[in-house]
Amino acid sequence: MAKEEVRIDKWLWAVRVFKTRSQAVEACKKGRVEMKGTTVKPSRTVKVGDEISVRKPPIIYTFRVLALSENRMGAKLVPDFLENITPQEQYDILEMSRISGFVARSKGLGRPTKREGRDLKAFIDSEYSYDVPSLWDDDDDDENF
């Protein structure tokens, strides 16, 4: 007897959209998973034919449910259970973000790498390097004290 409905968090984990089920649950709770334009809770059930949008910055993936499973499967079996219908412009956005490389570090993402540290030091040195006249010239000021 095949199941007609499966929880969305289990299905997203089973078809390898997320590495862990807790990540799938968290994505649902944060409003990153949508069906028919509305955000869904982790307990929402999916049926064959449903379209699911998953926002994984910087792009939004869209999948069509072809079959149901609650058990995690091998990567080779995934195409039997979902169809990737993500528009090409979303993949173009992903490619642009890869090309642009590192732009800015968000707060809380850890220490800068060695390369970023060297670049920052070079920028600061070039920006603030200028000759400051010494306040203690030995030529004329010694006689006044």
N, CA, C and O of each residue as an XYZ file, in Angstrom:
580
protein
N       0.844     -1.186      0.000
C       0.000      0.000      0.000
C       0.882      1.239      0.000
O       1.595      1.496      0.970
N       0.838      2.001     -1.073
C       1.656      3.206     -1.198
C       0.985      4.365     -0.468
O      -0.240      4.474     -0.412
N       1.818      5.209      0.078
C       1.292      6.385      0.786
C       0.806      7.415     -0.223
O       1.381      7.571     -1.300
N      -0.256      8.109      0.142
C      -0.797      9.148     -0.716
C      -0.315     10.519     -0.300
O      -0.318     11.447     -1.110
N       0.107     10.669      0.971
C       0.590     11.943      1.489
C       1.789     11.708      2.388
O       1.865     10.702      3.093
N       2.736     12.659      2.355
C       3.934     12.599      3.195
C       4.193     14.011      3.708
O       3.936     14.994      3.014
N       4.705     14.094      4.933
C       5.060     15.400      5.484
C       6.122     16.052      4.596
O       7.020     15.378      4.089
N       6.009     17.358      4.418
C       6.919     18.053      3.510
C       8.355     18.036      4.020
O       9.289     17.944      3.222
N       8.549     18.124      5.338
C       9.919     18.110      5.853
C      10.583     16.756      5.602
O      11.768     16.695      5.274
N       9.821     15.672      5.754
C      10.374     14.336      5.484
C      10.679     14.160      4.001
O      11.707     13.588      3.640
N       9.792     14.648      3.147
C      10.000     14.492      1.712
C      11.217     15.282      1.243
O      12.015     14.772      0.457
N      11.374     16.535      1.716
C      12.521     17.360      1.317
C      13.835     16.718      1.762
O      14.835     16.787      1.048
N      13.832     16.100      2.929
C      15.017     15.403      3.418
C      15.253     14.123      2.605
O      16.389     13.814      2.246
N      14.185     13.388      2.321
C      14.307     12.107      1.617
C      14.849     12.285      0.203
O      15.626     11.454     -0.268
N      14.446     13.367     -0.486
C      14.909     13.581     -1.855
C      16.159     14.450     -1.904
O      16.521     14.970     -2.960
N      16.807     14.604     -0.775
C      18.125     15.210     -0.672
C      18.174     16.697     -1.001
O      19.206     17.197     -1.448
N      17.077     17.407     -0.786
C      17.101     18.867     -0.927
C      17.856     19.461      0.259
O      18.581     20.445      0.113
N      17.679     18.848      1.449
C      18.393     19.252      2.660
C      19.180     18.063      3.192
O      18.761     16.917      3.033
N      20.324     18.332      3.825
C      21.169     17.260      4.345
C      20.554     16.566      5.546
O      20.700     15.354      5.708
N      19.868     17.325      6.389
C      19.252     16.733      7.570
C      17.784     17.118      7.620
O      17.359     18.106      7.022
N      17.031     16.325      8.337
C      15.611     16.632      8.473
C      15.415     17.883      9.311
O      14.485     18.654      9.074
N      16.291     18.089     10.295
C      16.163     19.291     11.124
C      16.401     20.555     10.287
O      15.798     21.590     10.569
N      17.263     20.494      9.269
C      17.432     21.636      8.373
C      16.164     21.872      7.556
O      15.798     23.020      7.301
N      15.500     20.812      7.149
C      14.246     20.946      6.405
C      13.169     21.562      7.291
O      12.407     22.418      6.841
N      13.104     21.131      8.543
C      12.126     21.687      9.487
C      12.402     23.171      9.712
O      11.482     23.988      9.703
N      13.663     23.510      9.912
C      14.044     24.904     10.150
C      13.698     25.783      8.952
O      13.202     26.896      9.129
N      13.949     25.305      7.748
C      13.619     26.065      6.543
C      12.112     26.320      6.453
O      11.682     27.406      6.065
N      11.323     25.318      6.812
C       9.864     25.499      6.796
C       9.441     26.529      7.842
O       8.603     27.389      7.569
N      10.015     26.441      9.024
C       9.659     27.375     10.101
C      10.062     28.808      9.771
O       9.390     29.752     10.187
N      11.153     28.977      9.027
C      11.620     30.318      8.668
C      10.929     30.874      7.425
O      11.238     31.983      6.990
N      10.005     30.120      6.857
C       9.253     30.607      5.704
C       9.990     30.491      4.388
O       9.694     31.235      3.452
N      10.937     29.584      4.292
C      11.717     29.423      3.060
C      11.142     28.363      2.131
O      11.643     28.175      1.022
N      10.111     27.677      2.562
C       9.469     26.646      1.743
C       8.036     27.086      1.465
O       7.291     27.429      2.383
N       7.659     27.072      0.184
C       6.320     27.518     -0.207
C       5.658     26.499     -1.118
O       6.313     25.794     -1.886
N       4.337     26.446     -1.005
C       3.499     25.684     -1.932
C       2.367     26.602     -2.366
O       1.670     27.175     -1.529
N       2.188     26.738     -3.650
C       1.128     27.580     -4.214
C       1.204     29.013     -3.686
O       0.177     29.655     -3.465
N       2.419     29.505     -3.487
C       2.605     30.887     -3.074
C       2.469     31.161     -1.596
O       2.618     32.309     -1.177
N       2.190     30.149     -0.784
C       2.077     30.365      0.660
C       3.127     29.537      1.387
O       3.452     28.422      0.980
N       3.650     30.102      2.466
C       4.633     29.365      3.254
C       3.942     28.209      3.965
O       2.756     28.276      4.286
N       4.700     27.159      4.201
C       4.114     25.962      4.809
C       4.850     25.597      6.086
O       6.021     25.925      6.276
N       4.130     24.915      6.945
C       4.707     24.386      8.176
C       5.335     23.022      7.864
O       5.008     22.406      6.849
N       6.230     22.554      8.730
C       6.865     21.260      8.473
C       5.881     20.094      8.409
O       6.164     19.084      7.765
N       4.752     20.219      9.056
C       3.791     19.116      9.095
C       2.870     19.077      7.877
O       2.073     18.149      7.740
N       2.965     20.055      7.006
C       2.124     20.093      5.804
C       2.404     18.859      4.948
O       3.558     18.462      4.785
N       1.373     18.267      4.415
C       1.560     17.068      3.596
C       1.646     17.439      2.114
O       1.042     18.411      1.661
N       2.405     16.642      1.384
C       2.534     16.840     -0.056
C       1.938     15.636     -0.770
O       1.913     14.524     -0.241
N       1.460     15.885     -1.980
C       0.892     14.837     -2.818
C       1.634     14.836     -4.151
O       2.341     15.788     -4.479
N       1.469     13.789     -4.894
C       2.071     13.712     -6.227
C       1.479     14.827     -7.080
O       0.262     15.011     -7.113
N       2.345     15.573     -7.773
C       1.904     16.672     -8.631
C       2.051     18.046     -8.005
O       1.957     19.049     -8.712
N       2.282     18.123     -6.688
C       2.453     19.421     -6.030
C       3.752     20.082     -6.487
O       4.732     19.405     -6.797
N       3.741     21.424     -6.522
C       4.948     22.186     -6.818
C       5.421     22.861     -5.543
O       4.639     23.488     -4.828
N       6.713     22.725     -5.267
C       7.299     23.238     -4.034
C       8.430     24.183     -4.397
O       9.277     23.856     -5.229
N       8.445     25.360     -3.771
C       9.530     26.322     -3.956
C      10.350     26.378     -2.680
O       9.807     26.535     -1.586
N      11.666     26.249     -2.828
C      12.577     26.277     -1.687
C      13.569     27.402     -1.908
O      14.306     27.407     -2.894
N      13.583     28.360     -0.981
C      14.504     29.498     -1.087
C      15.792     29.164     -0.353
O      15.825     29.074      0.874
N      16.848     28.982     -1.130
C      18.191     28.779     -0.599
C      19.024     29.898     -1.198
O      19.499     29.783     -2.328
N      19.204     30.985     -0.444
C      19.859     32.159     -1.034
C      21.141     31.797     -1.755
O      21.920     30.987     -1.253
N      21.373     32.367     -2.898
C      20.702     33.513     -3.505
C      19.564     33.152     -4.473
O      19.014     34.051     -5.108
N      19.194     31.873     -4.607
C      18.167     31.531     -5.598
C      17.002     30.779     -4.969
O      17.064     30.352     -3.817
N      15.940     30.628     -5.754
C      14.750     29.893     -5.333
C      14.606     28.683     -6.249
O      14.393     28.826     -7.453
N      14.723     27.493     -5.671
C      14.554     26.249     -6.430
C      13.078     25.889     -6.466
O      12.358     26.123     -5.496
N      12.622     25.321     -7.578
C      11.239     24.882     -7.711
C      11.248     23.418     -8.147
O      11.946     23.032     -9.085
N      10.445     22.609     -7.431
C      10.387     21.174     -7.701
C       8.946     20.733     -7.875
O       8.037     21.304     -7.273
N       8.739     19.712     -8.701
C       7.432     19.065     -8.841
C       7.558     17.665     -8.255
O       8.507     16.941     -8.557
N       6.597     17.291     -7.419
C       6.610     15.986     -6.760
C       6.148     14.928     -7.753
O       5.039     15.007     -8.281
N       7.006     13.930     -8.009
C       6.650     12.829     -8.919
C       6.251     11.572     -8.158
O       5.410     10.799     -8.619
N       6.854     11.372     -6.995
C       6.545     10.212     -6.147
C       6.845     10.589     -4.709
O       7.526     11.578     -4.437
N       6.322      9.779     -3.787
C       6.473     10.081     -2.364
C       7.384      9.073     -1.682
O       7.417      7.896     -2.042
N       8.118      9.556     -0.694
C       8.959      8.693      0.112
C       9.253      9.386      1.431
O       9.447     10.601      1.481
N       9.283      8.596      2.499
C       9.670      9.115      3.807
C      11.102      8.721      4.143
O      11.678      9.223      5.108
N      11.669      7.831      3.355
C      13.012      7.325      3.636
C      14.028      7.983      2.716
O      13.782      8.175      1.525
N      15.163      8.320      3.287
C      16.251      8.929      2.509
C      16.728      7.931      1.454
O      16.802      6.728      1.704
N      17.046      8.451      0.281
C      17.415      7.579     -0.834
C      18.756      7.995     -1.414
O      19.270      9.070     -1.105
N      19.305      7.160     -2.235
C      20.536      7.471     -2.926
C      20.310      8.537     -3.981
O      19.194      8.717     -4.467
N      21.367      9.236     -4.329
C      21.258     10.335     -5.282
C      20.765      9.867     -6.661
O      20.106     10.625     -7.373
N      21.079      8.639     -7.030
C      20.658      8.138     -8.340
C      19.146      7.947     -8.426
O      18.588      7.975     -9.523
N      18.476      7.754     -7.301
C      17.030      7.533     -7.302
C      16.220      8.829     -7.252
O      15.018      8.812     -7.514
N      16.858      9.944     -6.922
C      16.141     11.211     -6.753
C      15.342     11.621     -7.986
O      14.205     12.063     -7.820
N      15.853     11.507     -9.210
C      15.059     11.933    -10.375
C      13.724     11.199    -10.528
O      12.826     11.696    -11.208
N      13.580     10.023     -9.906
C      12.301      9.311     -9.966
C      11.263      9.928     -9.025
O      10.069      9.656     -9.155
N      11.710     10.755     -8.084
C      10.815     11.291     -7.069
C      10.538     12.782     -7.214
O       9.542     13.274     -6.683
N      11.398     13.509     -7.922
C      11.156     14.942     -8.115
C      11.619     15.380     -9.484
O      12.522     14.790    -10.078
N      10.981     16.429     -9.973
C      11.382     17.057    -11.226
C      11.792     18.490    -10.903
O      11.026     19.247    -10.306
N      12.990     18.846    -11.297
C      13.499     20.190    -11.040
C      12.971     21.118    -12.131
O      13.367     21.003    -13.290
N      12.081     22.033    -11.763
C      11.506     22.971    -12.727
C      11.947     24.403    -12.420
O      11.224     25.356    -12.711
N      13.121     24.548    -11.838
C      13.666     25.867    -11.517
C      13.930     26.627    -12.808
O      14.570     26.092    -13.713
N      13.447     27.876    -12.913
C      13.675     28.662    -14.135
C      15.164     28.947    -14.361
O      15.940     29.025    -13.409
N      15.547     29.097    -15.610
C      16.951     29.324    -15.968
C      17.478     30.636    -15.380
O      18.661     30.725    -15.051
N      16.622     31.657    -15.241
C      17.109     32.929    -14.697
C      17.588     32.798    -13.250
O      18.441     33.568    -12.808
N      17.041     31.820    -12.506
C      17.529     31.576    -11.147
C      18.955     31.031    -11.177
O      19.784     31.420    -10.355
N      19.241     30.141    -12.112
C      20.597     29.611    -12.243
C      21.557     30.691    -12.743
O      22.742     30.669    -12.410
N      21.050     31.639    -13.543
C      21.880     32.761    -13.980
C      22.279     33.621    -12.784
O      23.412     34.097    -12.708
N      21.350     33.819    -11.852
C      21.656     34.570    -10.629
C      22.740     33.851     -9.837
O      23.661     34.485     -9.321
N      22.631     32.537     -9.741
C      23.636     31.750     -9.023
C      25.001     31.887     -9.687
O      26.012     32.038     -9.000
N      25.038     31.835    -11.004
C      26.306     31.966    -11.722
C      26.909     33.356    -11.529
O      28.124     33.490    -11.382
N      26.070     34.385    -11.528
C      26.562     35.751    -11.304
C      27.168     35.893     -9.914
O      28.191     36.558     -9.752
N      26.556     35.284     -8.917
C      27.102     35.379     -7.564
C      28.429     34.623     -7.464
O      29.306     35.029     -6.702
N      28.588     33.544     -8.212
C      29.860     32.817     -8.214
C      30.949     33.628     -8.894
O      32.092     33.651     -8.435
N      30.600     34.293     -9.984
C      31.573     35.090    -10.722
C      32.024     36.295     -9.905
O      33.210     36.624     -9.870
N      31.065     36.950     -9.245
C      31.390     38.168     -8.504
C      32.297     37.877     -7.322
O      33.057     38.747     -6.898
N      32.230     36.675     -6.788
C      33.113     36.291     -5.690
C      32.740     36.977     -4.391
O      31.581     37.324     -4.161
N      33.741     37.169     -3.545
C      33.527     37.762     -2.232
C      33.294     39.259     -2.369
O      34.126     39.979     -2.920
N      32.148     39.723     -1.860
C      31.837     41.142     -1.900
C      31.885     41.732     -0.505
O      32.571     42.726     -0.271
N      31.170     41.135      0.409
C      31.137     41.659      1.772
C      30.925     40.506      2.730
O      30.324     39.492      2.375
N      31.412     40.662      3.923
C      31.247     39.635      4.945
C      30.117     40.071      5.875
O      30.161     41.158      6.452
N      29.121     39.228      6.014
C      28.021     39.524      6.913
C      28.485     39.388      8.357
O      29.425     38.653      8.660
N      27.814     40.105      9.229
C      28.168     40.064     10.638
C      27.988     38.648     11.177
O      26.982     37.990     10.913
N      28.976     38.198     11.933
C      28.883     36.900     12.568
C      29.408     35.741     11.747
O      29.214     34.588     12.133
N      30.065     36.003     10.627
C      30.559     34.909      9.796
C      32.018     34.556     10.099
O      32.656     33.857      9.311
N      32.542     35.019     11.203
C      33.875     34.616     11.605
C      34.956     35.588     11.194
O      34.698     36.673     10.675
N      36.171     35.155     11.448
C      37.325     35.993     11.185
C      37.615     36.067      9.699
O      37.270     35.160      8.941
N      38.264     37.175      9.279
C      38.660     37.258      7.878
C      39.760     36.251      7.565
O      40.524     35.859      8.447
N      39.832     35.841      6.322
C      40.898     34.930      5.902
C      42.210     35.708      5.816
O      42.217     36.936      5.901
N      43.318     34.987      5.648
C      44.616     35.654      5.516
C      44.612     36.634      4.344
O      45.112     37.754      4.448
N      44.044     36.194      3.241
C      44.011     37.040      2.045
C      43.221     38.311      2.308
O      43.661     39.403      1.947
N      42.049     38.177      2.938
C      41.239     39.348      3.243
C      41.973     40.274      4.210
O      41.888     41.496      4.087
N      42.691     39.695      5.169
C      43.469     40.499      6.111
C      44.567     41.285      5.418
O      44.773     42.460      5.722
N      45.278     40.650      4.486
C      46.331     41.343      3.739
C      45.743     42.461      2.890
O      46.302     43.556      2.823
N      44.608     42.182      2.237
C      43.963     43.210      1.419
C      43.523     44.393      2.274
O      43.690     45.545      1.873
N      42.965     44.116      3.444
C      42.530     45.172      4.351
C      43.718     45.992      4.833
O      43.644     47.220      4.877
N      44.815     45.328      5.196
C      46.018     46.031      5.652
C      46.580     46.906      4.545
O      46.970     48.045      4.803
N      46.628     46.401      3.319
C      47.126     47.190      2.194
C      46.243     48.407      1.948
O      46.742     49.491      1.644
N      44.955     48.230      2.076
C      44.032     49.348      1.874
C      44.233     50.409      2.946
O      44.305     51.599      2.636
N      44.322     49.994      4.190
C      44.485     50.947      5.293
C      45.831     51.665      5.184
O      45.904     52.877      5.386
N      46.891     50.926      4.866
C      48.208     51.541      4.743
C      48.242     52.569      3.611
O      48.842     53.634      3.757
N      47.603     52.253      2.488
C      47.616     53.192      1.365
C      46.715     54.390      1.640
O      46.987     55.489      1.158
N      45.669     54.197      2.391
C      44.705     55.256      2.657
C      45.233     56.248      3.691
O      44.990     57.449      3.575
N      45.945     55.762      4.689
C      46.350     56.609      5.803
C      47.859     56.795      5.901
O      48.355     57.163      6.966
N      48.582     56.561      4.855
C      50.027     56.758      4.926
C      50.365     58.147      4.390
O      50.157     58.432      3.210
N      50.876     58.991      5.246
C      51.325     60.315      4.865
C      52.412     60.732      5.854
O      52.513     60.173      6.946
N      53.206     61.696      5.473
C      54.312     62.142      6.309
C      53.797     63.117      7.344
O      53.174     64.125      7.010
N      54.056     62.816      8.587
C      53.670     63.695      9.685
C      54.925     64.420     10.145
O      55.912     63.767     10.483
N      54.918     65.740     10.168
C      56.102     66.442     10.647
C      56.318     66.147     12.129
O      55.372     66.099     12.915
N      57.544     65.957     12.479
C      57.877     65.628     13.853
C      57.702     66.855     14.742
O      58.056     67.967     14.349
N      57.168     66.660     15.911
C      57.014     67.747     16.863
C      58.324     68.057     17.574
O      58.466     69.113     18.189
N      59.248     67.170     17.493
C      60.496     67.311     18.221
C      61.669     67.390     17.262
O      62.496     66.480     17.203
N      61.738     68.462     16.522
C      62.889     68.677     15.642
C      64.069     69.103     16.498
O      63.920     69.933     17.394
N      65.226     68.547     16.230
C      66.406     68.829     17.035
C      67.085     70.139     16.665
O      67.985     70.583     17.378
N      66.685     70.759     15.587
C      67.419     71.912     15.094
C      67.192     73.172     15.928
O      68.145     73.694     16.506
N      65.979     73.666     16.006
C      65.731     74.992     16.573
C      65.026     74.970     17.916
O      65.154     75.925     18.683
N      64.295     73.925     18.224
C      63.422     73.957     19.383
C      64.162     73.735     20.697
O      63.615     74.069     21.749
N      65.368     73.193     20.692
C      66.084     72.900     21.943
C      66.454     74.152     22.708
O      66.560     74.100     23.933
N      66.650     75.249     22.054
C      67.069     76.471     22.713
C      65.942     77.126     23.468
O      66.202     77.865     24.418
N      64.683     76.888     23.088
C      63.547     77.573     23.706
C      63.110     76.904     24.996
O      62.321     77.491     25.736
N      63.580     75.717     25.297
C      63.106     75.028     26.488
C      63.991     75.219     27.607
O      63.732     74.701     28.693
